[in-house]
């Protein structure tokens, strides 16, 4: 895994914990009664945006809750920015923001009052909390509705209010649990844009839990797929995308055996599929124009050329079929 | 940073001390509570007995006023332990009604709206949450019970002289301990009811029930078995005994009754439960309340 380009800072002086992985899972297991919910999760996550994927009941929310200290691990532990979740829970909570999956708000409060209260509970002095509550609500797009009671908000507005309370204190790590649940397409697009903006600011890392592959694909660099409480797949989407960019699918007309042999002579791996299709993995130094040149020399028509890569859906489905994987 | 600079920014300013953060909850709660004109009016009414108490103390030491009214208040109402105990008990009753109005929605509202994870995902513990919610009641009830009572006790001490004040310092401690125990029990019970019952009206009903139903059962036991031990399950009676013990007016044997068993005359002594038993039961109630709160006040409830 690559070291992130920028590690967010809270002060000018960095301590060694700032260079620690965002999340470090050390054989983390969680049990409710006798039922295992998470089993031996292991790995280091360093991405700016980490996606947690899995079918319903896979343990995504439980993992977030355990990292927040809501559930004690039955064995193993985890570290967030180098701090142990079992011993430094309070310290960790001062570094994180959390947007819960379910409707969560304080009744009979205006949004600005609600977000201000949350900021104050995070340790901000009253005046600073009020100022940042206004800013956070403007940032998420609730500026005009900030004096309305949260009870009267629509579902989409409540989601935005939840995001505002999660970011009001400027945390270094933000847990977003199903942030696009129940949102209509424009509201979803807005939420995704906000998440990407926060990610791109480089001032906060994001853990996004979702069962919607598209949300994760659009926002995250690293993904963790859970299945039955186990780590099914870890995948660095950025690297995966780069790696798969050289995988080509060609549809040709003409003698494709000679054409394929010529491609092989360039040092590229190839495979023939049917009478018209050639799959090619381009080697370093070989460009697409070289293929066109060979095709022209051999009087072969290239009727279609497409980059083929594993989509997140492919990765997810493979993970669901295969079972367990690790970092 | 202005609102038009719409970018994600970290907070790099100073933070408030951790120990003081539980006080954020009552500060925000008072703002809501005193929005209600009805509650504000009721809260003001709660201070009327204190005003009467202050006037009585003042008249006691104002010879001109007494001669003008041609009454000898000093002989009618002596300012002693019983005087203060009466007003402490009166304020305790008002405290109960304030609790009935404020207590039930405190935790219930957060549970109903899943707000607990929002509190507990911050550097804010469950203990601080419970303490913060209890502080709403503790501060308000203190403001109408022991704080003004102690001020009036000081006022009486000032008017009567230093020797009276020194001789009766124990009254001051009785006012403080008696009131604090009562408001602590009220705050804990209302928090538990609020945590167990999510609907305000039902929670208010349950709180009333906790105070009155055991009292009725206790009285039934008293009548059936010719005893006063039934009072041990009545919160009102327990507090009355504890308060009487603190003010030095507690009498165990309250009455004698005569019964005829097979024609043989028997005298039955009706005794209140000993003071230690009342303290013990109150302590037990507080412990049970704390255990229940620790069970219920969680970010998420795990159903096993």
Interface residues (C-beta under 8 A of the other chain):
Chain A: X8 X9 X10 X11 X32 X33 X35 X65 X68 X70 X71 X90 X91 X93 X94 X96 X97 X98 X100 X102 X103 X104 X105 X106 X107 X108 X109 X113 X117 X118 X120 X121 X122 X123 X124 X125 X128 X131 X132 X134 X135 X138 X139 X143 X165 X167 X169 X170 X171 X172 X175 X197 X198 X201 X203 X204
Chain B: X1 X2 X3 X4 X5 X6 X7 X8 X9 X10 X11 X12 X13 X14 X15 X16 X18 X21 X24 X28 X32 X109 X110 X112 X113 X114 X115 X117 X118 X119 X120 X121 X122 X123 X124 X125 X298 X299 X300 X302 X304
